[in-house]
Amino acid sequence: MQPEHWTARRLRFTLWVAGAVAAFGVIGAVLSALRAPETLTWAAATGAAVAGGWAAETFMRRLEERR
């Protein structure tokens, strides 16, 4: 098994951050627009960030498996 190339590691990290930030922003903006309580908004946005990061990581693994 070959060691992971540094560009693949960087891409994986970038996708993880992008997925987390995008999910956090979208859920936070939607709940803020709906005038949800701040405690609900922050909790849901944080949970969405975790899920977005996980989804991006899963996506990257699937792409690597195809190669």
N, C-alpha and C positions, 0 to 999 in steps of 0.2 A: 504494500500500500504506500502510495506516494504521500509525502507531507504536503499539507495545504499551502498553496502559494500565497504570498503576502497580499496580492491584489484580491484574491478570493476572500481572505479574512477581512480586508478593508470593505469590500462590497457587502459582505454579510453584516458587518457592524453598521454600515450606512443604511442598509435596508431595515435593520432592526430599529434604529433610531427614527428613521422616516416613518415607519409603520406606527411606532408609539406616539410620535408627535402628531401625526395626521389624525389618529383615532382620538387622542386627547383633545385636539382642537375642534374636531367636528362635533363630538359629543358635548363638550363644554359649550360650544356656540349654540347648539340646538337647545340644550336645557336652559341656557341663559335667555335665549329668545322666548322660551316658553314660560319664563319667570319662575322657574323651579327654585326651591330654597338652596342657598349656597352649600349647605352641608351635603345635600343630595347631588348637586352639580359636581362638586369636587370629588366626591366618592365615585360617582359614575364615570367621570372623566379619567380618574386614576385607574379604575378597573379597565376602561377601554384602552388606555395606554399599554397596560400589561398584555391585554389580548391582542392589540395591534402589533406589539413587538414579537409575541409568540407566533402570530400569523405570518409575519415577514420572515422569521427564522424558518418556519415550516416551508414557506415558498422557496427559500433559497436552498434548502436541503433537497426538495423535489427537483429543482433545476440541476443540482449537482449529480443527482442519481441518474438523470437522463444522459449525462455525458459519458 
